[in-house]
Amino acid sequence: MNRKQLFLMVILITSILCISLTSFPAQANHAQTQMKLRYKEKTWNVDLAQFGFNGIDPTTLDHSQFWVWFINHVEKKINKAPRSAYYHKRKIVPHQMGQLVIRGQLDDWLDVIYAHLDGKEEIPVADVRPILTTEQLGTLKQKHLATYQTVFNPYNRNRKHNIDLSVQAIDHVVVQPGEIFSFNKRVGPRSAHKGYRSAKIIVRGEYSEGIGGGICQTSSTLFNAVDRAGLEIKQRASHSKQVTYVPLGRDATVSWHGPDFKFQNQLNQPILVSAMSKYGRLTISIYGPQNIVYHTKRVPSAPYSRVIEKEIETIQYNDKKMN
């Protein structure tokens, strides 16, 4: 090969190299901006160039823009809130675990993005336990804290029906430590639509018929049960006249647009409210796990003679609020 041919060959090789070097970075950089995220059978393809990444410098990636996309398109399809175990018709419905994307770990990926551009990256997800697991719920009847019982006329059909409905609403309710239980919030509006019937009440000192008559016996029985268990009474209102089913001053009137009965579980463990109305007796018991720390109070028992004529509720009340 003479010098002229050698010179031409050098020029040709140099030209080829120049063309290759000018075209390769663009292709390489384009490939290096692609990222595949995976969770189980789902896959998301994302071009990081849309968030400012130039394929070379990781600091060009706008994290805030990436997170807006990720939260709207990926995270909401993965995250799932846990559900605590609960009772339904006195049977335990098992808890459900939740799951949550570990954002901190994913954000660390963005700082060293080149290490995560090849292949499919499994999105880091952590299990989230509910407040109350199935096993924990099963322990809430290990310790009996207190019981209170009142009597009513089972032949007063409408009043008995209203008592039964309100008892069902609070039966096997769990109150967590620090939680405040509201009777009105738990039982809800007392309306014909919800099945409540008209029964005798007192409005401004006069006898009248009203939807939901009878439920104040439920709230009063609950008040005495939780008070006997040593739980903290947060709000209670007395009737304007003495009622017959509890001792004087031991009642708790409630009305959807008026007074409420509230108590707080200030103990170290959850408590369970068990309520039952049967054969003219309304019984409410408070339970907790074996290691619950509590101090009971002396509370006078209810009269056990059935009152047939004056089973009434009053909407007019004397407000007594406990702080």
C-alpha positions in Angstrom: 0.0 0.0 0.0 1.5 3.3 -1.1 1.5 6.5 0.9 -1.5 7.9 -1.0 -3.7 4.9 -0.4 -2.7 4.8 3.3 -3.6 8.5 3.6 -7.0 7.9 2.0 -7.7 5.0 4.3 -6.8 7.1 7.4 -9.2 9.8 6.2 -12.0 7.2 5.6 -11.6 5.6 9.1 -11.5 9.0 10.7 -14.7 10.0 9.0 -16.4 6.8 10.0 -15.4 7.3 13.7 -16.6 10.9 13.6 -20.0 9.9 12.3 -20.3 7.1 14.9 -19.3 9.4 17.8 -21.7 12.1 16.8 -24.7 9.8 16.4 -24.0 7.3 19.3 -24.4 9.7 22.3 -27.8 10.8 21.1 -29.0 7.2 20.8 -27.3 6.2 24.1 -28.6 9.2 26.0 -32.1 8.5 24.7 -31.9 4.9 25.9 -30.5 6.0 29.2 -33.6 8.1 30.0 -36.0 5.2 29.9 -37.0 3.5 33.2 -39.3 0.6 33.9 -41.1 0.3 37.2 -42.8 -2.9 38.2 -45.1 -4.0 41.0 -46.2 -7.6 40.8 -47.8 -8.1 37.4 -48.0 -4.4 36.6 -45.4 -2.5 34.7 -45.0 1.3 34.1 -42.6 2.6 31.4 -41.5 6.2 32.0 -39.2 8.4 30.0 -37.3 10.5 32.6 -36.5 13.1 29.9 -40.0 14.6 30.5 -38.8 15.5 34.0 -35.6 17.2 32.7 -33.2 14.3 32.9 -30.6 14.7 30.1 -29.3 11.2 30.2 -26.0 12.2 31.6 -26.3 14.3 34.8 -28.7 12.9 37.5 -29.0 16.4 39.0 -31.0 17.5 35.9 -33.9 15.2 37.0 -36.6 17.2 38.6 -37.7 15.1 41.6 -40.9 17.1 42.2 -42.1 16.6 38.7 -41.3 12.9 38.9 -43.3 12.6 42.1 -46.4 14.3 40.7 -46.4 11.8 37.9 -45.6 8.8 40.1 -48.3 9.7 42.7 -51.0 10.2 40.1 -50.2 7.3 37.8 -48.5 4.6 40.0 -48.8 5.1 43.7 -52.6 5.4 43.9 -52.8 2.0 42.2 -50.5 0.4 44.8 -51.3 2.0 48.1 -54.1 0.4 50.1 -55.4 1.4 53.5 -55.5 -1.3 56.2 -58.8 -2.3 57.7 -59.1 -3.3 61.3 -60.9 -6.5 62.4 -64.4 -5.8 63.7 -67.6 -7.6 64.8 -70.6 -8.1 62.6 -73.5 -9.7 64.3 -71.2 -10.8 67.0 -68.9 -12.6 64.6 -65.3 -11.4 63.9 -64.6 -10.1 60.4 -60.9 -10.6 59.9 -58.6 -7.6 59.4 -57.0 -6.7 56.1 -53.4 -5.6 55.7 -52.6 -2.4 53.9 -49.6 -1.5 51.8 -47.6 1.7 51.2 -44.9 2.7 48.7 -41.6 3.3 50.4 -41.0 6.8 49.0 -37.7 7.4 50.7 -36.1 4.3 49.0 -37.5 5.3 45.6 -36.3 8.9 46.0 -32.8 7.5 46.7 -32.9 5.7 43.3 -33.3 9.1 41.6 -30.0 10.3 43.0 -28.1 7.3 41.4 -30.5 6.9 38.5 -28.0 5.0 36.2 -28.0 2.1 38.6 -31.7 1.7 38.0 -32.2 2.2 34.3 -31.4 -1.4 33.2 -34.2 -3.9 33.4 -37.4 -3.6 35.5 -37.1 -2.1 39.0 -39.5 -3.6 41.6 -41.2 -0.7 43.4 -40.4 -1.0 47.2 -43.6 -1.5 49.1 -44.2 -2.0 52.9 -47.0 -3.8 54.6 -49.2 -1.7 56.9 -50.9 -3.3 59.9 -54.3 -2.1 61.0 -55.0 -0.6 64.4 -56.7 -3.8 65.5 -55.8 -7.2 64.1 -58.0 -10.3 64.2 -55.9 -11.8 67.0 -56.1 -8.6 69.1 -59.8 -8.3 68.7 -60.1 -11.9 69.9 -58.5 -10.9 73.2 -60.8 -8.1 74.1 -63.2 -10.3 76.1 -60.5 -11.7 78.4 -61.2 -9.2 81.2 -64.7 -8.1 82.4 -64.6 -4.5 83.6 -68.2 -3.7 84.4 -71.8 -4.4 83.7 -75.0 -2.4 84.1 -78.5 -3.6 83.6 -81.9 -1.8 83.4 -85.4 -3.1 82.9 -88.2 -2.1 80.5 -91.7 -3.1 79.5 -91.3 -5.6 76.6 -95.0 -5.3 75.8 -94.5 -1.6 74.8 -93.7 -2.8 71.3 -92.6 0.5 69.7 -90.4 1.5 72.6 -88.9 -2.0 72.8 -88.2 -1.8 69.0 -86.4 1.5 69.4 -84.3 0.2 72.3 -83.4 -2.9 70.2 -82.2 -0.8 67.3 -80.1 1.5 69.4 -78.6 -1.5 71.3 -77.7 -3.2 68.0 -75.9 0.0 66.9 -73.5 0.0 69.9 -73.1 -3.7 70.4 -69.5 -5.0 70.1 -68.1 -1.6 69.4 -64.4 -1.2 70.1 -63.1 2.0 71.6 -59.4 2.6 71.2 -57.1 4.2 73.9 -57.6 8.0 73.7 -60.7 7.7 71.5 -63.9 9.5 72.4 -67.1 7.6 71.8 -70.2 9.6 70.8 -73.6 8.0 71.2 -75.2 10.3 68.5 -72.4 9.6 66.0 -72.5 5.9 66.5 -76.3 5.4 66.6 -77.0 8.1 63.9 -80.3 9.9 63.3 -83.4 8.4 64.9 -85.7 8.5 61.9 -88.5 6.5 60.5 -86.3 5.9 57.5 -83.9 4.1 59.7 -86.6 2.0 61.2 -87.3 3.9 64.4 -90.9 4.1 65.6 -93.0 6.6 67.5 -93.1 6.2 71.3 -93.9 8.4 74.3 -91.5 11.3 75.1 -91.8 14.6 76.9 -91.4 17.9 75.1 -91.3 21.0 77.3 -93.0 19.1 80.2 -95.8 17.7 78.1 -96.4 14.1 77.0 -96.1 13.6 73.3 -95.4 11.0 70.7 -91.9 11.1 69.1 -89.8 9.1 66.8 -87.1 7.2 68.6 -88.7 7.2 72.1 -86.8 4.7 74.3 -83.3 5.2 73.2 -82.4 7.3 76.2 -82.7 4.2 78.3 -79.9 2.7 76.1 -77.7 5.8 76.5 -78.4 5.9 80.3 -77.5 2.2 80.7 -74.3 2.8 78.7 -73.4 5.8 80.9 -73.7 3.8 84.0 -71.7 0.8 82.6 -68.8 2.9 81.4 -68.9 5.0 84.6 -68.7 1.8 86.7 -65.8 0.7 84.6 -63.9 3.9 85.5 -63.9 5.4 82.0 -63.9 9.2 81.6 -67.3 10.8 81.0 -66.8 13.7 78.6 -70.4 14.9 78.0 -73.7 14.0 79.7 -77.1 15.7 80.0 -79.8 14.8 82.5 -83.6 14.7 81.7 -85.7 17.5 83.1 -87.7 15.0 85.1 -86.7 11.9 86.9 -86.9 8.7 84.8 -87.9 5.4 86.3 -85.3 3.0 84.9 -82.2 4.4 86.6 -81.6 6.0 90.0 -82.0 9.7 90.4 -79.3 11.6 88.6 -77.9 8.6 86.8 -79.6 9.2 83.4 -78.1 10.4 80.1 -80.6 11.9 77.7 -79.7 12.2 74.0 -81.3 13.8 71.0 -80.0 14.0 67.4 -80.3 17.8 67.3 -79.6 18.3 71.0 -77.6 16.6 73.8 -75.1 13.8 73.2 -73.5 11.3 75.5 -69.7 11.0 75.2 -67.1 9.1 77.0 -63.3 8.6 76.5 -61.3 5.5 76.8 -58.3 6.8 78.8 -57.0 3.3 79.6 -53.9 1.6 78.2 -55.8 -0.9 76.0 -58.9 -1.0 73.8 -62.2 -1.7 75.4 -65.2 -3.6 74.0 -68.8 -2.6 74.5 -71.3 -5.5 74.6 -75.0 -4.6 74.6 -78.0 -6.8 74.7 -81.8 -6.3 75.1 -83.8 -9.4 75.9 -86.8 -10.3 78.0 -87.3 -6.8 79.2 -83.7 -6.4 80.4 -81.1 -4.1 78.8 -77.6 -5.2 79.7 -74.4 -3.4 78.8 -71.0 -4.8 79.7 -67.5 -3.4 79.2 -64.5 -5.7 78.4 -60.8 -5.5 77.8 -57.7 -7.6 77.3 -56.0 -9.4 80.1 -53.4 -6.7 80.6 -55.7 -3.7 80.8 -55.2 -1.4 83.8 -58.4 0.0 85.2 -60.1 1.1 88.4 -63.9 0.6 88.8 -66.3 3.0 90.5 -69.2 2.4 92.8 -72.3 3.1 90.9 -75.8 2.5 92.3 -77.8 -0.3 90.6 -81.0 0.3 88.7 -84.4 -0.5 90.1 -85.5 -4.0 89.1 -89.3 -3.6 89.2 -90.7 -3.3 85.7 -92.4 0.1 85.1 -95.4 -0.3 82.8 -97.0 3.2 82.7 -94.3 5.8 82.7 -91.6 4.7 80.4 -90.8 8.1 78.9 -87.9 10.1 77.5 -87.5 13.9 77.7 -86.0 16.1 75.1 -86.0 19.1 77.4 -82.9 18.6 79.6 -80.5 20.0 82.1 -77.1 20.1 80.4 -74.2 18.6 82.4 -70.9 18.5 80.5 -67.8 16.9 81.9 -64.4 18.2 80.8 
